[in-house]
Amino acid sequence: MTTRPAAPAAAAPEPGPFQTRAGAYALIVSEGRILLSSWEGPGEVVWTLPGGGLEPGESPEEACRREVWEETGHTSELTGLLGVTTGLIPAERRLRGEGVPLLTVQILYTARLTGGVLRPEVGGSSTDARWFDLTALDEVRTATWVARALELAAQRSVGDAA
């Protein structure tokens, strides 16, 4: 039996410059409704889970609770880690014209509200905060990680029931 030598591995292309941004987000669902916050891109409003970027020295859990407060006016308690998602925003789609692609990392938690009064963020990057019926999410533009968080939560519920 003759063996053939393995083909040499193709060299991975050299990555160009890019940035990475890690954020922590809370899936907050109550009585068939989901709490979302919005931001405005070029000509569009996108609804997302309350959350945002980690500050230097801040844990993902601290960032998530801080961002929920800033964006919605509510205090929260994290009740579980759902998972982590990633995305890549091409340089030409970056809002601030940074000129390089952005790798986004979303750390997703489940949470429950512990206090506060619903209000939009003041002086920040989000523009509104609102409850939406889960059955009406197809009617609004949402960030991709909203659907992923709901999928992960559903998988966890099925797994817990087994």
C-alpha positions in Angstrom: 0.0 0.0 0.0 1.4 3.3 -1.0 0.8 6.4 1.0 0.8 9.8 -0.5 2.3 12.7 1.3 -0.1 15.2 2.8 -0.6 18.3 0.8 0.9 21.3 2.5 -1.6 23.4 4.4 -2.6 26.6 2.7 -1.3 29.7 4.4 -4.0 31.7 6.1 -4.4 35.1 4.6 -2.9 37.9 6.6 -5.6 39.8 8.4 -5.7 43.5 7.9 -6.3 45.9 10.7 -9.5 45.6 12.5 -11.0 46.5 15.9 -12.7 44.3 18.5 -15.5 45.4 20.8 -16.9 43.2 23.6 -20.4 43.9 25.0 -22.7 42.4 27.5 -26.5 42.3 26.9 -29.5 41.2 28.9 -32.5 39.2 27.7 -35.4 40.5 29.9 -38.7 38.8 29.2 -41.8 39.1 31.3 -45.4 38.2 30.7 -44.8 37.5 27.0 -43.0 40.8 26.4 -39.3 41.6 25.8 -37.5 44.8 26.9 -35.5 46.4 24.1 -33.5 49.6 23.6 -32.9 51.3 20.2 -30.1 53.0 18.4 -30.2 54.8 15.1 -28.0 53.9 12.2 -27.9 55.6 8.9 -31.6 56.0 8.0 -32.8 53.2 10.3 -33.7 52.4 13.9 -32.5 49.1 15.2 -33.9 47.5 18.4 -31.5 45.5 20.6 -31.2 43.9 24.0 -30.3 46.4 26.6 -26.5 46.3 27.0 -23.3 47.6 25.5 -19.6 47.8 25.6 -17.4 46.8 28.5 -15.5 49.7 30.1 -11.8 49.1 31.0 -11.5 47.0 34.1 -15.2 46.2 34.2 -16.5 42.6 34.3 -19.2 41.6 31.7 -21.7 41.2 34.6 -21.0 44.7 35.8 -21.2 46.1 32.3 -24.5 44.4 31.7 -26.2 45.7 34.8 -24.8 49.2 34.2 -26.0 49.3 30.6 -29.5 48.0 31.5 -29.7 50.9 34.0 -28.3 53.5 31.6 -30.5 52.4 28.6 -33.8 51.6 30.4 -33.8 53.2 33.9 -34.2 49.8 35.5 -31.9 48.0 38.0 -31.5 44.3 37.2 -30.3 41.0 38.5 -28.6 38.6 36.1 -30.1 35.2 36.3 -28.0 33.2 33.9 -25.4 33.2 31.1 -27.1 32.3 27.7 -24.0 32.3 25.5 -21.7 34.3 23.3 -22.3 35.5 19.7 -20.0 37.3 17.3 -20.4 39.4 14.2 -18.3 41.4 11.8 -19.2 44.9 10.7 -17.4 45.8 7.5 -15.5 49.1 7.5 -17.9 50.7 5.1 -20.9 50.0 7.4 -19.3 51.5 10.5 -21.3 54.4 11.8 -18.4 56.6 12.8 -16.3 56.0 9.7 -13.4 54.3 11.6 -12.2 52.8 8.3 -11.5 49.3 9.6 -13.8 46.3 10.2 -15.2 45.7 13.7 -15.4 42.2 15.3 -18.2 42.4 17.8 -18.5 39.9 20.7 -21.9 39.8 22.5 -22.0 38.1 25.9 -25.7 37.3 26.5 -27.4 37.0 29.9 -30.9 36.4 31.1 -32.0 39.0 33.7 -34.9 40.2 35.7 -35.8 43.7 36.7 -35.4 44.6 40.4 -36.5 48.3 40.3 -36.5 51.6 38.5 -38.9 53.2 36.0 -38.8 52.7 32.3 -37.2 55.7 30.4 -34.9 56.2 27.5 -31.1 56.7 27.9 -30.1 60.3 28.5 -27.0 61.5 26.7 -26.0 58.1 25.5 -25.9 56.0 22.3 -29.4 54.5 22.6 -32.5 56.5 21.7 -35.5 54.7 23.3 -36.5 51.8 25.5 -39.7 49.9 25.2 -41.5 46.6 25.9 -42.5 44.6 22.8 -44.8 41.6 22.6 -42.8 38.6 21.6 -45.3 37.8 18.9 -44.8 41.2 17.3 -41.0 41.2 16.9 -41.3 40.6 13.2 -42.7 44.1 12.9 -39.5 45.9 14.0 -35.9 45.7 12.9 -33.8 43.9 15.6 -30.1 43.2 16.0 -29.2 39.7 15.1 -28.4 38.7 18.7 -32.0 39.4 19.8 -33.1 36.3 17.9 -30.0 34.3 18.9 -30.7 35.1 22.6 -34.3 34.0 22.3 -33.2 30.8 20.5 -30.6 30.1 23.3 -33.3 30.7 26.0 -35.7 28.4 24.2 -33.0 25.7 24.0 -32.2 26.0 27.6 -35.9 25.8 28.6 -36.3 22.6 26.5 -33.1 21.2 28.0 -34.3 22.1 31.6 -37.6 20.3 30.9 -35.9 17.1 29.7 
